[in-house]
């Protein structure tokens, strides 16, 4: 088999989307550049209002990236040195990294079959130092927010939604990002709604928190000349905000296509691998479509040899990363997360993917398991 095959199905294809929106984006870029207004302008305010309206919240604050959205939320809520924040160990490293950057300690809780934090295990992780919970709506599927919010209220904890992968998803009819103290979104190029570089946004219904976040992202400034407190520099620039505004108009259609592709994978692959199944209370957007299968690494290699790119999100859980060694966790501390990490594989899923390409992926996966005569395991 050719070790460098022609890629027939890319894992992502950002250029394809740009070609569709090229004229709109170039026109807006030229308009902003001609004015020379790049930072904290009406273009950003417009995007913040539109984003807030989309998520059905009162306020939205554009920031530099999704990690800053988490970090600034923690800082605005008073999280500091010595505090503990509960989250899941199977997210991208940025979730725990933001907690550490705020001076707090990440405390991990195992996950369920949907890759989201297991609420039944949260209570036993709460200590006198616990100040917040960060549920991660991983792969674009909402966590069990009702149970999490009940626990948080009982123990006086903040809930910060890591909705980086879940823009547009709904939990019991409500948009993610509207349920916790804040919602934190990434506009990174790999997300369902993305700009042309890094970007992030925070949502909230709390006016006091909103006003504090506006200052926190801009050095703590009350106005150009007066600084109320030490802050940070994390502002979504006008060009990125304008691109966000253009793309927000298409987001529901794009998410619909994500769900169509997810349905195709689910229907055709459920007899050979473990596929995600929507729960009654959720409306996912499938930023990633993750299957679980035996001989995962062999499968990934087999697909690549046939020109199909896949990824693993994520092969090493956070608690087993070298960066987390000081937290004192070890292998077998989170059995569900660790078992999933050995079997998960993310398939290509994006709006520009054709049905023909989706079927090519399906055919190749079925062929692999047929050739290997592997009996599906539900581990």
N, C-alpha and C positions, 0 to 999 in steps of 0.2 A: 504493500500500500504506500502511496506517495506520502512522505513525511511532511510535505508542505502543500497540502491540497488547496485548490481554489475554494474560497469561502463562498458558499451558496446561500447560507442563512447566517447573517451576522447576529451576534447577540444583541447589539444595538446598532442603529443606523441613523445617527443624528443629522447627517447631511440630507437624508431624504425629506425630513420635516422642514428643514431650512429652505429647500428648493420650492416647497409649496408656499411658504410664507415670505419668500425672499423680497418681493416687491414692497409688501407692507413694512417689513423690518427696515429696509434700506431707506424708504421714505421717512420713517420716524427717526432713524439715526441722523439723516441729513437735517431734519427739522430741529432736533435738539442740538446738534453740533453747530448749526448756524446761529443759534441763540447763545451758545456757550454756557448753558445752564445745566450743570452736571450733578450737583449735590443738594439734597433736601429741597427739591423744587415741587411745583404743582404736579408734575408727572408722577412723582412718588406718592403724593397725597391721593391722587386719583387711583393709583393701583391699590393703595392701602384701603381706600373706601370700597372699591370693587371686590377686593379679596374678603373684606369683612362681610359685605353683603352676601357673597357667595357662601361663606361658612355660617351665615346667620348669627353673627356676633356683632357687638357694638364697636369694637376697635381692632385694628391691625397695625403692626409696626414693622416696617421693612428693615432688615438688618443684613450684615455681611454674608452670613451663611447659616446653615441649619444648626451647626454646633454652637455658634454664638446665640442663636435663638434659645437653646437650652441653657447655656451659661448665663445669659442676661436674665432669663426667667428665674433661675436659682438665686442670682444676686438680688434681683428686685424683691424676691420673697424673703430675703434675709438669711438665706442659707449660708453658713460660714464654717470656719475651722472647728472640727469636733463634732459636727452634725453628721447624721447618716441619711442616705437616700436609697430607697429600695427600688430595684429595677431588675430586668431580665438579663441573663448572661449570654444570650444568643444574638444580640443586636450587633450593629456595627460598633466599632471601638469608640466612636465619638460620643455615644450616650454616656458611658461610664467616664470617658475623658472629660466631659463637661462638668460632671459631678466633682471630679478630682480638681479641676481647674478652679472651681468655686471654693475649694478648701475642705470639702466634705468627703465622706467615705462611701463608696458604692457598696451596697449590701444586696447580694443576688438572691433571687428566688427562681426555682425551676419553672418550666413552661408546660403548656398542654399540647395536644395534638395539632392545634392551629398555629403553633409557634409563638403564641402570646403568653404573657405571664399568667401563672396559675393563681387566681385569687385565694383559693383555699389554703395556700401556703404562706400568704402574706402576713397574717396575724402573728405567726410564730417567729417571724423575722423582725417584728417591731420591738424596739427598746426605748428607753427614756431619751436616747439621743436621736431617734428617728424624727425627721421633720417633713419628709415628702416621699411620694411615690411617683416614679416615672414609668407608666405603662408604655410599651412601644407597639404601635399598630403595625407589626411587621408584615411585610409583603403586600401591604395595602388592605389588611383585614383588621377590623377594630377589635381591641381587647374587650373583655367583659367588664365594661365601665360601671354598670350599676353596682355590682358587688364591690368593686374597687372603691367607688365613691362612698358607699355605706361604711366600709372599713375606715376610710380616711376621715369621714365626719366623726365617727365614734372615737377616734384617737387624736383628733385635732391636727390632721396632716394635710399638707397641700398635695394636689394632684397636677402634675405637669405632663400633658400628653406629648409624647414623641410621635408626631404625625408626619415625620419626614417622608415616609413612603406611601402616605395614605390620603393625599389631597383628593377630596370629593367623596371619600367613603362615608357611609352612614351607619350609625349604631342606633337601632330602634327609631329610625326616621330622622335622627339628628346628625348633622355633619360632625365628623371628628374635628377637634379643635375648638368645639363649642361646649365641651363637657367638663373640662378641668379648670383650674385656676388660670392656666395659660395653655395654648396649643402651639407647638413648635414645628414649623415646616421648613423643608429644604427645597431650594430651587436649583439644585445642582443639575448639570446636564443629563444625568441618568434618571431623573424623576419624571413622573407623568406630566407635571407642569414644570418646565425648566426655562432658565434664562441662558445667556451665552457666557457662562462662567459661574462663579459662586454667587449664591444669594440665599437669603432666608427670610422668614416672616413669622411674627408672633401674633397670636390672636388672644383676646381676652374680653370679658364683659365687665371688668372691674376698672372704673375710671381712675381711681387712685394709682392702681398698678400701671395703667396705660400711661399716665402722665410721668410716672417715675421711669418707665422704660424709654420714653422719648428722650429723657435727659441722659440716662445710662448709656444709650447707644451713641451719644454725641458729647462725650467728655464730661458729662455732668452739667453742661451749660444750661442756664435758664434763658439766656439770650446771648448775643454775640460777645458781650463783655463781662457777664457775671456767671460765675460757676458755683452751683449749690453744693456739689460734692464731687469726689473723684469718680470719674466715669471711664468709658472706653470709647474707642473709635470703631464703630461697626454700623455703617450706613449703607443701605441699598442705593446704588447710584441711579440717576435718572434714566440712563439708557437701558439698564437692566429692568427697571420698573416698567418702562415703556414696552419692552419685549414681553414682560409678564402680562401687561394689559392686553396686548395683541393675542397672546396664546390663551389667556383665560376664556376668551370667547369660544375657543375650540375644545376646551377641556372636557366638557360632558360628552361630546362626540368621541373624543379620544378614549375616555374611560369606558364608553360603551363598547368600543372596539376591543379594548383589553379584555372585557368580560366575554365578548364573543369568542375570542381566541381561547380564553380559559375554558369555556364550555366545550370547544372542540377537543382540546387536550383531555379534558375530564371524560368526555363521552368515549373517546377512542383508546385511552390508555389505562382506564381503571381496572382492566383485566390483567395487566402486566406489571404495573407499579402502583404505589400508593399515591393518590391524588388528593388535593384539598377539596373539601366539600363545604359549601356555604352553610352557615348556621342560620337558624330562623331569624335571629335578631340583627343580622348584619347585611350590609350591601357593600361588598369589597370592591376595590378598583384594580386589584392584581398588578401592582407595580412589578412584582416578581411572581412567577408561577413555579412553585417548587414541588417537585415530585420526590418520592423516596423509593429507592430500589436497591436490590442486592447487586454487588459488584459495581458500585457506583463509579469508581475510578476507571474501570474497564469500559463502562458504558460511555463515559465522557470522552475517552480516547477514541472509541469506535465512532462516535458521532463526529468528532473533529476530523477523522480520516475521511469522512464522507462530506466534509465541507460545512458542518453544522457547529456553530460556536455555542457553548454553554458556560455557566459560571457556578460557583459554590458560594452561597451566602448563609453561613460563613464556616470555613473548615475547622477553625480553631476558636472555640468559645472564649469569651472575654476573660473568664476566671482562670483560664489556662495560658493566657498570654504572659510573656515575660514582664510586661509592664504592670501586671496585676499581682505579681509574686508577693509583694508586701502585704496584700490583703489576707493571705493565709489560706486561700482555697487550694484544693487539690483535686486530682482526677477522681471521679465517681461521687463528687459532691452533688452534682446535678445530673442524674441519670438520664432523664428524658432529653434534655438539651444535648448531652454528649452522644447519646445514641442517634439522635437526628443528625448531628454534625457529620457522622460517618456515612450517612445514606442520602442526604439531600442533594438535589441538583436543580438549578434554575434553568428553565427553558427560555428561548427567545420569545418575547412578548412585547410588541409595540404596535401602534396604530398602522404604520406603513407596511407591516408584515402581510403578505398575501396569503390567501387560503392555500394556494399551491405550496408555498413555503412551509406553512403550518403542517400540511399533510406530509411533506417531505420529512419533517421532524418526527411525526407520528409513525410513519412507515419505518424509519430507521430504528426507532426505539423498539418497536414490535419485532423487527428483524433481529435485533441484538438478542432479545430474550428468547426468541424462537431458535436461533442458531446455537445459543448457549444451553438451551433446554433448562432454563432456570425457573424454578417454581417461585412465584411471588411470595415474599415474606411480609407480614404485617408488623414487624418488630417496631 
